[in-house]
């Protein structure tokens, strides 16, 4: 007997879990939470990384 593990999306904002096939994506291909509208974009990662690098140069 074989089992298939479907890919899921786990929203870090509202903790919803949904099959990845039912989650919408924006025009650039980033996932958008169907419940709260959270968009997984690299902008959030860059701003936190920029904060760390600017503090290290002081």
Secondary structure as the mmCIF struct_conf table of DSSP 4:
data_model
#
loop_
_struct_conf.conf_type_id
_struct_conf.id
_struct_conf.beg_label_comp_id
_struct_conf.beg_label_asym_id
_struct_conf.beg_label_seq_id
_struct_conf.end_label_comp_id
_struct_conf.end_label_asym_id
_struct_conf.end_label_seq_id
STRN STRN1 UNK A 8 UNK A 10
TURN_TY1_P TURN_TY1_P1 UNK A 12 UNK A 14
STRN STRN2 UNK A 17 UNK A 19
HELX_RH_3T_P HELX_RH_3T_P1 UNK A 20 UNK A 22
BEND BEND1 UNK A 23 UNK A 23
STRN STRN3 UNK A 24 UNK A 25
TURN_TY1_P TURN_TY1_P2 UNK A 27 UNK A 28
BEND BEND2 UNK A 29 UNK A 29
STRN STRN4 UNK A 31 UNK A 32
TURN_TY1_P TURN_TY1_P3 UNK A 34 UNK A 36
STRN STRN5 UNK A 39 UNK A 39
TURN_TY1_P TURN_TY1_P4 UNK A 42 UNK A 42
HELX_RH_AL_P HELX_RH_AL_P1 UNK A 43 UNK A 56
TURN_TY1_P TURN_TY1_P5 UNK A 57 UNK A 57
#
